[in-house]
């Protein structure tokens, strides 16, 4: 029985999408004319696809006789000829390398243990959050009034690395931007709170002059939050030409709030003078009657604090007089009504030391100029004033 006749085409073309490959059938033989794709040669030699090459570096051939790789962390060497050795030993080394830095998945949960007294040992889940760390860093700079360059100090870098190795410290410019963004976020939160949940706000202004002779005005808002806690926030801080700007600001607020129909009691109690400032004026007025005695004690304290040598001499007088008081003398401040009282209270306990200093230090009497050091009558007046 003969074989059935089979008709074999002399040429059959198979076209694929995006391909120019062609298969020809000639007689009973198949001929593949598709071009062979060759792997692109790497510029550094054979391709290194194993994960261990992230931790190993191949040594130059002119330094070793056979292909050798060294660990980037502990510098241990392994033969790495792909035809005879492979990467098995290097992969095993990475798993047990003592100097390899510990890396974890940023989304992996880290288990910690609370150490608060009275709490039982339990697992507390915490995840590393880069944005939360940057926000906490901004809050640290703002609350502690740190310079932006604090993050670039060697000690702070070491501390941060020990506390959270996964956190990369930002530069001072990045911290400055984060602090400004924190300011904008808090400003929006405060505006939203005032608009929705706050019915009454008390505003206070404060003016002062800096050591650079710049006049500043601060506007502070005082309110009670939803938890009935007293809160205060600085809502404006600006430079003013002089202290009359305080009066201008009050007049502006009065006009603005009146136009918004937000004035209480027809504005009769809109502007209240600062009670502490009034008390300071009253005290300073009363001190004028005893001005000479207080000035004499103030100059004596200023002499002691004017140089380390005078302070050391005064300390010797204290030891000679047998005074056991551990307080330190301090100068008063004109803007604080109780500062003069604190100065006199501390200085009165060292009366004997001041009297001794008059004979031990020749420049002490010269320091007073036309005046004189505190006399016994001056100290009596000081004690009477303190008891009052």
Secondary structure, DSSP 8 states (H G I E B T S, - for coil): ---------S------TT----EEEETTEEEE---------BTTBS---SGGGGTEEE--TTT-SS-EEEETTT--EEE--TTTT-SHHHHHHHHH-TTS-----TTSEEEEE---TT----EEEEE--HHHHHHHHHHHHHHTT--GGGGGSHHHHHHHHHH-TT-----HHHHHHHHHHHHHHHHHHHHHHHHHT----EEEEEEEE-TTS-EEEEEEEEEE-TTS-EEEEEEEEEEESSTTHHHHHHHHHHHHHHHTT--SGGGTTSS---HHHHHHHHHHHHHGGGHHHHHHHHHHHHHHTT-HHHHHHHHHHHHHHT-----------TT-TTHHHHHHHHHHTTHHHHHHHHHH-THHHHTTTTS----HHHHHHHHHHHH-
